[in-house]
Amino acid sequence: MAVLELDAIIVGAGFSGIYLLHLLRDELHLNVKILEARSDVGGVWNSNIYPGARVDCPTPVYAFDIEQVYKGWKWSQAYPSQEELQAYFRHVDQVLSVRQDCLFDSRVNEAHFNKASSRWTIQTDDGKTVIAKYLIPAVGFADKQYVPAWKGLDSFQGTIYHSSLWPRDGVDVRGKRVAVIGTGATGVQIIQEWGKEAAETLVFQRTPNLALPMKQKSLDSAAQSQMLVETPKLFDSCQSTFGGMPHADNTKAFSDYSSSEECEKMLGELYDKGGFRFWGGLADLLVNPEASRFAYEVWAKRVRARVHDPIKRDLLAPPEPPHPWGTKRPSLEQDYYEQFNRPNVQIVNTQAHPIVELTPKGIITDDKKLYEVDVIAIATGFDSSTGTLAKMGLQDLDGVDLESRWREGIISFLGMTIPGFPNMFLPYSIQSPTPLTNGPVFIKHQAKWIQSMIRKMETNGIQYIDPSQKAAQAWREEVLGIAGMTLFPQAKSWYQGANIPGKHIEQMYYLGGVPMYLKKCSAALGDEFLESFVTNEEAT
C-alpha cells in the first residue's frame, strides 16, 4: 500500500475532527485527511446507539458554530436523540464535504515523530502508512469502554452488551428480566427505556446519580424559526460562561443570600427550569462545603418527593450526600425517578453488596444472592481521556510510549500539547475543561487555537514546536492546584481516573472554567510563546 504524505492527519471524525478538518483544509488550505476507526462520521454519536441515547446540552448550541451548517438545519427537540444527531452529522457532511477526506475503518496503532524530517509516521491496523507534519488525535474523552473483570463474565447464557457496543438492530426486552449495571448518564437513559418495556428491571447501583430534570420539549415550526434567528446570539452568550453554556452563571455565593429560604427559592427555580442551571446555581458550590450541602438538601427534597417507596427513596436520594454536589457530572433525566415507582423496577445496592460473579443464569453479589436475568446492559463507563490515547501506540522522541509516560501522572501544556511529542495537538482531552463544558462550543475554542498555532508555524517557517518541560510542569501544578482548592477530590470519580482499577488517581481536567482557560491559551500563542515552546530554530 502506498505511503500517504500530508500536511496534517486528524484521528477521529467527531465534532473535534470535523471542526479541525474544516479549519485546516478550507481556511488554511492544507492537505488534510481524517483517519476514523468506525465506518462513518459522527464520533460517539455513530456508536452510542443504546436505548434512550441523547445529548445533555441544549440545541442549537450543541452543534457547529458554522453559519452555512446551522442555517440549513432544523432541530426537532431541545435535547436531540442519537438518531437525530446522526442525521445532523450527515447534514454536516453534505455541507462541508467531510467524507471525501475520511479514511474509514482505520484504527491508529503506532505513531512516532522524526526530528530530522519534522514529520510524523502513522501506522494503522489495516496497513496504511501516513506521513504528516501535524498529528491531531481528536478522539475525545469517552471512547475506551471499561468492563469490570467479573468472574464468570463469559459464562452468562443470556445476552450481554456494553453500552458502547450495542447491536444496530436493537435489543427486544419485552417480557424479559433485565439488569442495568451502572447508573451514570448512560445507565439513566437505558433505565428510562427498559423500565417501561421489560417484565422486570434490576438496577445495580453503586453510587446514586444526582440527576437533574432535562425538561425535554419538541420544537414546532415556529420554535424552529425563532431558534434560527437566535442562534448567533446564543453562540455568543456561550463565550463567557464557565462551561460554555448559553445561560449565565450565578455570581452570588451561598452567604450572599439573606436567608436559606431565599436561596432555596432560587435553586428551586433553577431546578424547575431544567438542564444544568442548578449546577451553576451558586458561585461557591464547588468550593464551599456549606453551599454544597445546602444545594444537596434542596435537590434531595425535590427528588425524594418523586419516589414513593421509602427504601428506594433512601437509595436514590440518601439523607446524607454520597459526595459533594456537582463534583460528579450530573446526568439529565426525563422520568428516571418515576421508573422506580413501577413495581417491576428494583434497585440492588452494590455499595453494600458488590457484584462478585456472573453465572449462566445471572448475577451474584457478595451476600451470595443470585439475580436471574435474561439480558444485561453494562453501563460502567469509560477509561476517560487517557484510555484511548494510551492504546494508539504514540511514541515520544525517545521511543517511549504515551501510556508509560503517563503511568505516574499526566503532564501536558494546556492539555493540547505534550513534551516530547512535537507537532501533536489534542483537542477535547486531558488537563483542559473538557467534560465540564458544552462540547462543541469548547471544541471550537481549542480548534481555533490549534489552527492559529499551525498558521503561526507555517507563516514563520517553523518546522516543529515542542512544549517545554518547565511550561508543562507549571501547567500540571496549576491543574492540580486549582483542583485542591475545590471539593472535587472528595468524590471518587472518573474525573480523577478513580473508576479504573490500578489507574493513577489525580485530577485529569482543568477546573478554572473556560474563560480563564482561554486567557492562558491566548498568552501561550502570543507573548509567552517563546517561553512555552522549543522550536527547531532554537534546537539548531
C-alpha positions as CSV (number, residue, x, y, z in Angstrom):
1,M,0.0,0.0,0.0
2,A,1.4,3.4,-1.0
3,V,2.5,5.9,1.7
4,L,0.2,8.8,2.1
5,E,2.0,12.1,2.6
6,L,0.0,15.0,4.1
7,D,0.4,18.3,5.9
8,A,-1.8,17.1,8.7
9,I,-3.6,13.9,9.8
10,I,-6.5,14.0,12.2
11,V,-7.6,10.9,14.1
12,G,-11.4,10.8,14.6
13,A,-14.4,12.1,12.7
14,G,-16.5,13.5,15.5
15,F,-17.0,17.2,16.4
16,S,-13.3,17.9,17.0
17,G,-12.0,16.1,13.9
18,I,-14.6,17.7,11.6
19,Y,-14.0,21.2,13.1
20,L,-10.3,20.9,12.5
21,L,-10.7,19.4,9.0
22,H,-12.8,22.5,8.1
23,L,-10.3,25.0,9.7
24,L,-7.1,23.4,8.3
25,R,-8.4,22.3,4.9
26,D,-10.9,25.0,4.0
27,E,-9.3,28.0,5.7
28,L,-5.6,27.3,5.7
29,H,-5.7,25.2,2.5
30,L,-3.6,22.4,3.9
31,N,-3.6,18.8,2.7
32,V,-5.5,17.1,5.5
33,K,-7.2,13.8,6.0
34,I,-9.1,12.1,8.8
35,L,-8.4,8.5,10.0
36,E,-11.6,7.1,11.5
37,A,-11.8,3.7,13.2
38,R,-15.5,3.5,12.6
39,S,-17.3,3.3,9.2
40,D,-19.0,6.7,9.3
41,V,-18.7,10.3,10.6
42,G,-20.2,11.3,13.9
43,G,-17.7,10.1,16.6
44,V,-19.5,8.8,19.6
45,W,-22.9,9.6,18.0
46,N,-22.1,6.9,15.5
47,S,-21.6,4.3,18.2
48,N,-23.9,5.5,21.1
49,I,-26.9,3.6,19.9
50,Y,-28.1,2.2,23.2
51,P,-31.8,2.8,24.2
52,G,-32.6,6.4,25.0
53,A,-29.2,7.8,23.9
54,R,-29.4,11.6,23.6
55,V,-27.3,14.6,24.3
56,D,-27.4,16.6,27.6
57,C,-26.6,20.1,26.2
58,P,-29.3,22.1,24.5
59,T,-29.9,23.0,20.9
60,P,-29.0,25.0,19.0
61,V,-25.6,25.3,20.7
62,Y,-24.7,21.6,20.8
63,A,-23.7,22.0,17.2
64,F,-21.2,23.5,14.9
65,D,-20.9,27.3,15.1
66,I,-20.6,27.5,11.4
67,E,-23.2,29.6,9.6
68,Q,-23.5,27.5,6.5
69,V,-24.2,24.5,8.7
70,Y,-26.7,25.8,11.1
71,K,-28.7,27.9,8.6
72,G,-29.6,24.7,6.7
73,W,-30.7,22.6,9.7
74,K,-33.8,22.5,12.0
75,W,-33.8,20.7,15.3
76,S,-36.9,18.8,16.3
77,Q,-36.2,18.7,20.1
78,A,-34.4,20.7,22.8
79,Y,-32.2,17.7,23.6
80,P,-31.8,15.6,20.4
81,S,-31.6,11.8,20.3
82,Q,-28.7,9.8,18.8
83,E,-30.8,9.2,15.7
84,E,-31.3,13.0,15.1
85,L,-27.6,13.7,15.9
86,Q,-26.5,11.1,13.4
87,A,-28.8,12.7,10.8
88,Y,-27.3,16.1,11.7
89,F,-23.8,14.7,11.0
90,R,-25.0,13.6,7.6
91,H,-26.1,17.2,7.0
92,V,-22.7,18.5,8.2
93,D,-21.0,16.1,5.8
94,Q,-23.1,17.4,2.9
95,V,-22.4,21.0,3.7
96,L,-18.7,20.6,4.5
97,S,-17.8,17.6,2.3
98,V,-16.3,15.7,5.2
99,R,-16.4,12.1,3.8
100,Q,-14.3,12.9,0.8
101,D,-11.3,13.4,3.1
102,C,-12.0,10.5,5.6
103,L,-10.3,7.1,5.6
104,F,-12.7,4.9,7.4
105,D,-12.2,1.6,9.3
106,S,-8.6,2.6,10.0
107,R,-7.5,2.5,13.6
108,V,-4.1,4.0,14.5
109,N,-1.8,1.5,16.3
110,E,1.6,3.3,16.0
111,A,2.9,6.8,15.6
112,H,6.4,8.4,16.0
113,F,8.0,11.7,15.1
114,N,11.2,12.1,13.1
115,K,13.0,15.2,14.3
116,A,15.2,15.4,11.2
117,S,12.3,15.5,8.8
118,S,9.9,17.1,11.2
119,R,7.3,14.6,10.3
120,W,5.1,12.0,12.0
121,T,4.8,8.5,10.6
122,I,1.5,6.9,11.5
123,Q,0.5,3.3,11.0
124,T,-3.0,1.8,11.1
125,D,-4.2,-1.7,11.8
126,D,-5.5,-2.0,8.2
127,G,-2.0,-1.5,6.8
128,K,-2.0,2.3,6.0
129,T,1.1,4.4,6.4
130,V,0.7,8.2,6.7
131,I,3.5,10.8,6.9
132,A,2.4,14.2,8.1
133,K,3.9,17.3,9.7
134,Y,1.0,17.6,12.2
135,L,-0.8,14.8,14.1
136,I,-4.1,15.6,15.8
137,P,-5.7,12.8,17.8
138,A,-9.2,14.1,18.0
139,V,-10.5,11.0,19.9
140,G,-12.5,12.8,22.7
141,F,-12.6,11.7,26.3
142,A,-15.2,8.9,26.3
143,D,-14.2,6.3,23.7
144,K,-12.4,3.5,25.5
145,Q,-15.1,1.4,27.3
146,Y,-14.5,-0.1,30.7
147,V,-15.8,-3.5,31.7
148,P,-15.0,-4.7,35.3
149,A,-13.2,-8.1,35.4
150,W,-16.1,-10.0,37.0
151,K,-15.6,-13.7,37.4
152,G,-17.7,-15.8,35.0
153,L,-18.4,-12.9,32.6
154,D,-18.2,-15.2,29.6
155,S,-20.4,-17.9,31.3
156,F,-23.7,-15.9,31.2
157,Q,-26.1,-17.7,28.9
158,G,-28.4,-14.7,28.2
159,T,-27.4,-11.6,26.1
160,I,-25.0,-9.0,27.5
161,Y,-23.9,-5.7,25.9
162,H,-21.7,-2.8,26.9
163,S,-23.5,0.5,26.1
164,S,-20.8,1.5,23.6
165,L,-21.1,-1.8,21.7
166,W,-24.8,-2.0,21.2
167,P,-26.3,-4.0,18.3
168,R,-27.5,-1.9,15.4
169,D,-30.9,-3.7,15.3
170,G,-31.5,-3.1,19.0
171,V,-32.4,-5.4,21.9
172,D,-36.0,-6.5,22.4
173,V,-36.6,-6.7,26.2
174,R,-40.4,-7.1,26.2
175,G,-41.4,-9.9,28.6
176,K,-37.8,-10.3,29.8
177,R,-35.9,-9.9,33.1
178,V,-33.2,-7.4,32.5
179,A,-30.3,-5.9,34.5
180,V,-28.6,-2.5,34.1
181,I,-25.2,-2.3,35.8
182,G,-24.3,1.3,36.4
183,T,-26.2,4.5,37.0
184,G,-24.2,7.1,35.2
185,A,-25.6,9.1,32.3
186,T,-25.8,6.0,30.0
187,G,-27.4,3.9,32.7
188,V,-30.0,6.5,33.5
189,Q,-31.0,6.7,29.8
190,I,-31.3,2.9,29.4
191,I,-33.3,2.5,32.6
192,Q,-35.8,5.2,31.5
193,E,-36.5,3.0,28.4
194,W,-36.2,-0.5,29.8
195,G,-38.3,0.3,32.9
196,K,-41.3,0.9,30.6
197,E,-40.7,-2.2,28.5
198,A,-39.2,-5.1,30.4
199,A,-41.1,-7.5,32.6
200,E,-38.6,-6.8,35.4
201,T,-35.7,-4.3,35.5
202,L,-33.0,-4.7,38.1
203,V,-30.8,-1.6,38.6
204,F,-27.4,-2.3,40.1
205,Q,-26.4,0.9,41.7
206,R,-23.1,1.7,43.5
207,T,-23.5,5.4,43.8
208,P,-26.7,7.4,43.3
209,N,-26.8,9.7,40.3
210,L,-27.6,13.2,41.4
211,A,-29.5,13.8,38.2
212,L,-31.3,17.0,37.1
213,P,-34.5,17.3,35.1
214,M,-33.9,17.6,31.4
215,K,-37.2,19.4,30.6
216,Q,-37.3,17.9,27.1
217,K,-39.6,19.6,24.6
218,S,-40.4,19.2,21.0
219,L,-39.9,22.2,18.7
220,D,-42.6,23.1,16.2
221,S,-42.0,25.2,13.1
222,A,-42.5,28.5,14.9
223,A,-40.0,27.5,17.6
224,Q,-37.5,26.3,14.9
225,S,-37.7,29.6,13.0
226,Q,-37.2,31.6,16.2
227,M,-34.3,29.4,17.2
228,L,-32.6,30.1,13.8
229,V,-32.9,33.8,14.4
230,E,-31.5,33.5,17.9
231,T,-28.7,31.0,17.1
232,P,-25.8,33.6,16.6
233,K,-26.7,35.4,19.8
234,L,-26.9,32.1,21.7
235,F,-23.5,31.1,20.5
236,D,-22.1,34.4,21.5
237,S,-23.6,34.1,25.0
238,C,-21.7,30.8,25.5
239,Q,-18.3,32.6,25.1
240,S,-18.2,34.0,28.7
241,T,-19.8,31.3,30.8
242,F,-17.9,28.8,33.0
243,G,-18.8,25.8,30.9
244,G,-19.7,27.3,27.5
245,M,-23.5,27.0,28.2
246,P,-26.0,29.5,26.8
247,H,-27.3,30.5,30.3
248,A,-25.4,32.8,32.6
249,D,-23.6,31.6,35.8
250,N,-24.9,32.9,39.1
251,T,-22.3,35.2,40.6
252,K,-23.9,35.1,44.1
253,A,-22.4,32.8,46.7
254,F,-24.3,31.0,49.4
255,S,-23.5,33.6,52.0
256,D,-24.8,36.4,49.8
257,Y,-28.4,35.3,50.4
258,S,-30.3,37.0,53.2
259,S,-31.9,33.7,54.2
260,S,-31.9,30.0,53.5
261,E,-35.5,30.4,52.2
262,E,-34.4,32.9,49.6
263,C,-31.5,30.6,48.4
264,E,-33.8,27.6,48.3
265,K,-36.3,29.5,46.2
266,M,-33.6,30.5,43.7
267,L,-32.3,26.9,43.5
268,G,-35.8,25.5,43.2
269,E,-36.5,27.8,40.2
270,L,-33.3,26.6,38.5
271,Y,-34.3,23.0,39.1
272,D,-37.7,23.6,37.6
273,K,-36.1,25.3,34.5
274,G,-34.1,22.2,33.9
275,G,-30.8,21.5,32.3
276,F,-27.5,22.2,34.1
277,R,-28.7,25.6,35.5
278,F,-28.8,24.1,39.0
279,W,-25.2,23.1,38.7
280,G,-24.2,26.7,38.3
281,G,-26.7,27.9,40.8
282,L,-24.2,29.1,43.5
283,A,-20.9,30.8,42.8
284,D,-19.2,28.8,45.6
285,L,-21.0,25.5,45.0
286,L,-17.8,23.6,44.2
287,V,-15.5,25.1,46.8
288,N,-17.7,25.7,49.9
289,P,-18.9,22.6,51.9
290,E,-21.8,24.6,53.3
291,A,-23.0,25.7,49.9
292,S,-22.6,22.1,48.6
293,R,-24.6,20.6,51.4
294,F,-27.4,23.1,51.1
295,A,-27.7,22.5,47.3
296,Y,-27.8,18.8,48.0
297,E,-30.6,19.2,50.5
298,V,-32.6,21.3,48.1
299,W,-32.0,18.7,45.3
300,A,-32.8,15.7,47.6
301,K,-36.0,17.3,48.8
302,R,-37.3,17.6,45.2
303,V,-36.2,14.1,44.2
304,R,-37.5,12.4,47.4
305,A,-40.9,13.8,46.7
306,R,-41.0,11.9,43.4
307,V,-40.1,8.5,44.8
308,H,-42.9,6.6,46.7
309,D,-41.1,3.7,48.2
310,P,-39.0,4.7,51.3
311,I,-36.2,2.2,50.7
312,K,-35.8,3.2,47.1
313,R,-36.0,6.8,48.1
314,D,-33.1,6.5,50.5
315,L,-31.0,4.7,47.9
316,L,-31.8,7.3,45.1
317,A,-31.6,10.4,47.3
318,P,-30.0,9.5,50.6
319,P,-30.4,11.6,53.7
320,E,-26.6,12.1,53.6
321,P,-24.9,13.2,50.4
322,P,-22.8,10.5,48.8
323,H,-20.3,13.2,47.6
324,P,-20.3,17.0,47.4
325,W,-23.0,18.1,45.0
326,G,-21.7,18.7,41.5
327,T,-18.3,17.1,41.9
328,K,-19.5,14.4,39.6
329,R,-21.2,15.4,36.3
330,P,-24.9,15.3,37.0
331,S,-27.0,13.5,34.4
332,L,-30.1,15.0,32.8
333,E,-33.2,12.8,33.2
334,Q,-36.8,12.9,31.9
335,D,-38.6,10.4,34.1
336,Y,-35.8,8.5,35.7
337,Y,-37.0,8.7,39.3
338,E,-40.6,7.8,38.3
339,Q,-39.4,4.5,36.9
340,F,-38.7,3.3,40.5
341,N,-42.4,3.8,41.3
342,R,-43.1,0.9,39.0
343,P,-43.4,-2.5,40.8
344,N,-41.2,-4.1,38.0
345,V,-38.2,-1.8,38.7
346,Q,-36.0,-2.6,41.7
347,I,-32.6,-1.4,43.0
348,V,-29.7,-3.6,44.0
349,N,-27.3,-1.7,46.3
350,T,-23.9,-2.7,45.1
351,Q,-22.2,-0.3,47.6
352,A,-23.4,-2.6,50.3
353,H,-23.2,-5.8,48.3
354,P,-20.8,-5.6,45.3
355,I,-21.1,-7.9,42.3
356,V,-18.7,-10.8,42.6
357,E,-19.6,-13.2,39.8
358,L,-21.7,-13.8,36.8
359,T,-23.2,-17.2,36.3
360,P,-25.1,-18.8,33.3
361,K,-28.3,-17.6,34.9
362,G,-27.5,-14.2,36.2
363,I,-25.6,-12.0,38.7
364,I,-24.3,-12.9,42.1
365,T,-23.5,-10.3,44.8
366,D,-21.2,-10.8,47.8
367,D,-24.1,-11.8,50.0
368,K,-24.4,-14.9,47.8
369,K,-27.7,-13.7,46.3
370,L,-28.4,-14.7,42.7
371,Y,-30.3,-12.3,40.5
372,E,-31.6,-14.3,37.5
373,V,-31.9,-12.2,34.3
374,D,-32.2,-12.7,30.6
375,V,-30.4,-9.6,29.4
376,I,-27.6,-7.4,30.9
377,A,-26.6,-3.9,30.0
378,I,-23.2,-2.9,31.2
379,A,-23.1,0.8,31.7
380,T,-19.9,1.0,33.7
381,G,-18.4,3.9,31.7
382,F,-15.1,4.6,30.1
383,D,-11.4,4.8,30.7
384,S,-11.7,8.5,30.2
385,S,-9.3,10.6,28.0
386,T,-6.1,8.7,28.7
387,G,-7.6,5.3,27.8
388,T,-7.9,5.7,24.0
389,L,-4.7,7.8,23.7
390,A,-2.7,5.2,25.6
391,K,-3.7,2.5,23.1
392,M,-2.7,4.3,19.9
393,G,1.0,3.5,20.1
394,L,2.0,7.1,20.4
395,Q,5.8,7.3,21.0
396,D,7.8,10.3,22.2
397,L,11.2,11.3,20.8
398,D,13.0,8.7,22.8
399,G,10.6,5.9,21.7
400,V,8.7,5.8,25.0
401,D,5.0,5.2,24.5
402,L,2.5,7.7,26.0
403,E,1.0,5.1,28.3
404,S,4.3,4.6,30.0
405,R,4.9,8.4,30.1
406,W,1.7,9.0,32.0
407,R,1.8,6.0,34.3
408,E,2.6,8.1,37.3
409,G,0.8,11.2,36.3
410,I,-0.3,13.3,33.4
411,I,1.9,16.0,32.0
412,S,0.9,18.4,29.2
413,F,0.8,22.0,28.3
414,L,-2.7,23.4,28.2
415,G,-4.0,19.9,27.7
416,M,-3.3,20.3,24.0
417,T,0.4,19.6,23.7
418,I,2.8,17.1,25.4
419,P,6.5,17.5,25.9
420,G,8.4,15.0,23.7
421,F,5.6,14.8,21.1
422,P,6.3,17.7,18.7
423,N,3.6,19.0,16.4
424,M,0.9,16.9,18.1
425,F,-2.3,18.6,19.3
426,L,-5.0,17.2,21.5
427,P,-8.5,18.8,21.3
428,Y,-11.2,17.9,23.9
429,S,-8.9,15.9,26.1
430,I,-6.9,15.9,29.3
431,Q,-6.0,18.9,31.6
432,S,-8.5,21.2,30.0
433,P,-12.1,22.0,31.0
434,T,-13.4,19.2,28.6
435,P,-16.1,17.3,30.5
436,L,-17.3,20.4,32.3
437,T,-18.3,22.1,29.1
438,N,-20.8,22.1,26.3
439,G,-18.6,20.1,23.9
440,P,-18.9,21.7,20.5
441,V,-18.6,25.3,21.9
442,F,-15.4,24.4,23.8
443,I,-14.1,22.3,20.9
444,K,-14.4,25.4,18.6
445,H,-12.1,27.3,21.0
446,Q,-9.5,24.7,21.0
447,A,-9.7,24.0,17.3
448,K,-9.2,27.8,16.6
449,W,-6.2,27.8,18.9
450,I,-4.7,24.8,17.1
451,Q,-5.4,26.5,13.7
452,S,-3.7,29.7,14.9
453,M,-0.7,27.8,16.1
454,I,-0.3,25.9,12.8
455,R,-0.8,29.2,10.9
456,K,1.9,30.8,13.0
457,M,4.2,27.9,12.2
458,E,3.5,27.9,8.5
459,T,3.8,31.7,8.2
460,N,7.2,31.8,10.1
461,G,8.7,28.6,8.6
462,I,8.7,26.8,12.0
463,Q,9.2,23.1,11.3
464,Y,8.2,21.8,14.8
465,I,7.3,23.0,18.2
466,D,7.6,21.0,21.4
467,P,6.3,22.3,24.7
468,S,9.0,22.8,27.3
469,Q,9.1,20.6,30.4
470,K,9.0,23.8,32.5
471,A,5.8,25.0,30.9
472,A,4.2,21.6,31.1
473,Q,5.2,21.1,34.8
474,A,3.8,24.6,35.6
475,W,0.5,23.7,33.8
476,R,0.3,20.4,35.7
477,E,0.8,22.3,39.0
478,E,-2.0,24.7,38.1
479,V,-4.4,22.0,37.2
480,L,-3.8,20.1,40.4
481,G,-3.5,23.3,42.5
482,I,-7.0,24.6,41.4
483,A,-8.4,21.1,42.0
484,G,-7.0,21.2,45.5
485,M,-8.9,24.3,46.3
486,T,-12.2,22.7,45.4
487,L,-14.4,19.9,46.7
488,F,-13.7,17.6,43.7
489,P,-11.0,15.5,45.4
490,Q,-13.7,14.4,47.9
491,A,-15.5,12.5,45.2
492,K,-14.3,9.2,43.7
493,S,-15.0,9.9,40.1
494,W,-13.8,9.3,36.5
495,Y,-12.7,13.0,36.6
496,Q,-9.7,11.6,38.5
497,G,-9.5,8.2,36.9
498,A,-10.8,6.6,40.1
499,N,-13.2,4.3,38.1
500,I,-10.4,2.3,36.6
501,P,-8.7,-0.2,39.0
502,G,-4.9,0.4,39.1
503,K,-5.0,3.8,37.3
504,H,-3.0,6.6,38.8
505,I,-5.6,8.9,40.6
506,E,-5.3,12.6,40.1
507,Q,-7.5,15.4,38.8
508,M,-7.4,15.0,35.0
509,Y,-9.3,18.1,34.0
510,Y,-8.8,21.9,34.4
511,L,-11.4,23.3,36.9
512,G,-10.7,27.0,36.3
513,G,-13.5,27.4,33.8
514,V,-13.5,28.2,30.1
515,P,-12.8,32.0,30.2
516,M,-9.8,31.6,32.4
517,Y,-8.5,28.7,30.3
518,L,-8.8,30.7,27.1
519,K,-6.7,33.5,28.6
520,K,-4.0,31.0,29.3
521,C,-4.2,29.7,25.7
522,S,-4.1,33.2,24.3
523,A,-0.9,34.1,26.2
524,A,0.8,30.9,25.1
525,L,0.1,31.7,21.5
526,G,1.3,35.3,21.8
527,D,3.6,36.9,24.3
528,E,4.6,33.7,26.1
529,F,5.1,31.5,23.0
530,L,8.9,31.6,23.2
531,E,8.8,30.7,26.9
532,S,6.4,27.8,26.4
533,F,7.7,26.0,23.3
534,V,11.0,24.8,21.9
535,T,11.2,25.1,18.2
536,N,13.5,23.7,15.5
537,E,15.2,27.2,15.3
538,E,16.2,27.1,18.9
539,A,17.3,23.5,18.7
540,T,19.7,24.3,15.9
